[in-house]
Amino acid sequence: MNARKKLVLLLVYFLGGEGVFPFSVCGQDIKVYSVKVGNGSTDSVFKVNAKDMVKLGYKQNNLLFTFGDSADREQARYSFQLEGLENVWHEHVENTSVLYANLFGGTYHFKVRNVHFPDKIASVALHIEEAFWQEPWFAPMIAAYGLLILGIIVYFFRVYHFRNEIRMQKVRNEIASDLHDDVGTTLSSITFLGELAKSKFDKKPEDIRPILEKIMAESKEMMQTMRGMVWTINPQNDNAEDFFDKVKAFSEAILGSKNMQLTFSVRGVEDKDLDLEAQRNLFLIFKESVVNIGRHSEATNVKIIVQREKDHLWILIKDNGKGFDRDSGADGNGLRNIKNRAGQIGGDLSVESEAGKGTQIKMVIPIT
């Protein structure tokens, strides 16, 4: 075989004939054909020009790159890299497309090559606009906003706490004032009665007995009032059922001393609480009403009914005593006081009475 023939056979061997080290002269046309952009609702496809940068909005962050080597379609295997996201090449990929999802804003360079010809690289540059929450100022702004909200919450909590303390102090002052007035009036009455008894001791000793009975009655009423008021200001006694048990005990003590029969009924308050202001005013309403019945009504039977209907208490205080004529103005300061007290806790109070037919006091009090 001459030298020329041997050379031809050798070239055929290396250029694609069967042998141990065959290779192809193909694989010189690697390209990125397109970039398909998805934003969650619509898709768009960009034809790639290697000289231009593809500019995308911050929502266009799902990218499908399509590429290939048109000169080596059969045997090509690819490796790729998205510079700006990763620093490694993904090797030995047979597919001709790759998807990157949920990319952050920034500049990226997608690169792809045929692993048989690693020196030939196709690339495309992209810039995704940064969303406002990716801006450097966003995290500090959110932190500052959170601190502002926290500050507002703390401020309003402290204001609420401060106002509640002022309200409680006001109630305490009013309780102190009520006790002072009640105690002062009663002690003045007892002092007067004591002086009266003393003046009659030598001249008319038989007149001292009713005076002493009056002194004892005044003292007993004051003692019951003091016990009731001290009980109501105890923060452990907020339960409405316990409160009305105390009112019942007070009423029985006052009316029992006058031989008046008391019927006391409470329904629907088992799971409810009464705040200090409501207890104070309600107790004083009951105290004023019951004491007036005991002193002036000449009744034999008294009925007190307390019933809760949704978010209100319905209260009835009824006696079968002598009553009074509303037109005569006999209701006086006592009834005006209990009406005012009912109004202070958001309630409404009415009085119905007629001479010879007893008296009814009706109240509607809001309860949460």
QUITAKA-V533985 format. One record per backbone hydrogen bond with DSSP energy under -1.0 kcal/mol. CO is the residue of the C=O (numbers start at 0). NH is the residue of the N-H. E is the energy in kcal/mol with one decimal. If there is no record, write none. Layout:
CO|NH|E, CO|NH|E
This chain:
1|5|-1.9, 2|6|-1.9, 3|7|-1.9, 4|8|-2.2, 5|9|-2.2, 6|10|-2.1, 7|11|-2.3, 8|12|-2.1, 9|13|-2.0, 10|14|-2.4, 11|16|-2.6, 28|69|-1.2, 30|67|-2.0, 32|47|-1.4, 33|65|-2.4, 34|45|-2.9, 35|63|-2.7, 36|43|-2.4, 37|61|-1.3, 41|38|-1.6, 43|36|-4.0, 45|34|-2.2, 48|51|-1.9, 53|126|-2.9, 55|128|-2.7, 56|59|-1.1, 58|60|-1.8, 60|102|-2.3, 61|37|-2.7, 62|99|-3.0, 63|35|-3.0, 64|97|-1.9, 65|32|-2.0, 65|33|-1.4, 67|30|-2.5, 68|71|-1.9, 71|75|-1.6, 76|114|-3.1, 77|92|-3.2, 78|112|-2.3, 79|89|-2.8, 80|110|-3.1, 81|84|-2.0, 81|85|-2.1, 82|108|-1.9, 89|79|-1.4, 92|77|-3.6, 95|66|-2.5, 97|64|-2.7, 99|62|-3.0, 105|127|-2.9, 107|125|-3.0, 108|82|-2.8, 109|123|-1.8, 110|80|-2.4, 111|121|-2.7, 112|78|-2.1, 113|116|-2.3, 116|119|-1.7, 121|111|-2.4, 123|109|-2.6, 124|53|-2.9, 125|107|-3.1, 126|55|-2.8, 127|105|-2.1, 130|133|-2.0, 131|134|-1.1, 134|137|-1.6, 136|140|-1.9, 137|141|-2.6, 138|142|-2.5, 139|143|-2.7, 140|144|-2.8, 141|145|-2.8, 142|146|-2.4, 143|147|-2.3, 144|148|-2.7, 145|149|-2.7, 146|150|-2.7, 147|151|-2.6, 148|152|-2.6, 149|153|-2.8, 150|154|-2.7, 151|155|-2.8, 152|156|-2.5, 153|157|-2.7, 154|158|-2.8, 155|159|-2.9, 156|160|-2.9, 157|161|-3.0, 158|162|-3.0, 159|163|-2.6, 160|164|-2.3, 161|165|-2.4, 162|166|-2.8, 163|167|-2.8, 164|168|-2.7, 165|169|-2.5, 166|170|-2.4, 167|171|-2.8, 168|172|-2.7, 169|173|-2.4, 170|174|-2.7, 171|175|-2.8, 172|176|-2.5, 173|177|-3.0, 174|178|-3.0, 175|179|-2.5, 176|180|-2.9, 177|181|-3.1, 178|182|-3.3, 179|183|-3.0, 180|184|-2.8, 181|185|-2.7, 182|186|-3.0, 183|187|-2.3, 184|188|-2.4, 185|189|-3.0, 186|190|-2.8, 187|191|-2.5, 188|192|-2.7, 189|193|-2.7, 190|194|-2.5, 191|195|-2.3, 192|196|-2.6, 193|197|-2.4, 194|198|-2.2, 195|199|-1.3, 199|203|-1.4, 203|206|-1.8, 204|207|-1.4, 207|211|-2.5, 208|212|-2.4, 209|213|-2.0, 210|214|-2.4, 211|215|-2.5, 212|216|-2.4, 213|217|-2.6, 214|218|-2.4, 215|219|-2.5, 216|220|-2.5, 217|221|-2.2, 218|222|-2.4, 219|223|-2.3, 220|224|-2.6, 221|225|-2.8, 222|226|-2.2, 223|227|-2.4, 224|228|-2.6, 225|229|-2.6, 226|230|-2.1, 227|231|-2.1, 228|232|-1.5, 230|233|-1.1, 233|236|-2.2, 237|273|-3.3, 238|242|-2.1, 239|243|-2.4, 240|244|-1.6, 241|245|-1.9, 242|246|-2.1, 243|247|-2.3, 244|248|-2.3, 245|249|-2.4, 246|250|-2.7, 247|251|-2.7, 248|252|-2.0, 249|253|-2.1, 250|254|-2.9, 251|255|-2.2, 254|257|-1.2, 254|259|-2.2, 255|258|-1.5, 260|301|-3.1, 262|303|-3.2, 264|305|-3.0, 266|307|-1.8, 268|271|-1.6, 271|239|-2.8, 274|278|-2.5, 275|279|-2.6, 276|280|-2.3, 277|281|-2.6, 278|282|-2.8, 279|283|-2.2, 280|284|-2.1, 281|285|-2.8, 282|286|-3.0, 283|287|-2.6, 284|288|-2.5, 285|289|-3.2, 286|290|-2.5, 287|291|-2.0, 288|292|-2.2, 289|293|-2.7, 290|294|-2.3, 291|295|-2.9, 292|296|-1.4, 296|321|-2.8, 299|260|-3.0, 300|319|-1.5, 301|262|-2.6, 302|317|-3.1, 303|264|-2.7, 304|315|-2.6, 305|266|-2.1, 306|313|-3.3, 308|311|-1.3, 310|366|-2.6, 311|308|-2.7, 312|364|-2.5, 313|306|-2.3, 314|362|-2.7, 315|304|-2.4, 316|360|-2.7, 317|302|-3.4, 320|357|-1.0, 321|355|-5.1, 324|327|-1.5, 325|328|-1.3, 330|334|-1.4, 331|335|-1.3, 332|336|-2.5, 333|337|-1.9, 334|338|-2.0, 335|339|-2.2, 336|340|-2.3, 337|341|-2.1, 338|342|-2.1, 339|343|-1.7, 341|346|-2.9, 342|345|-1.7, 347|363|-2.2, 349|361|-2.7, 351|359|-3.2, 353|356|-2.8, 357|353|-1.5, 358|318|-2.2, 359|351|-3.1, 360|316|-2.4, 361|349|-2.6, 362|314|-2.6, 363|347|-2.0, 364|312|-3.5
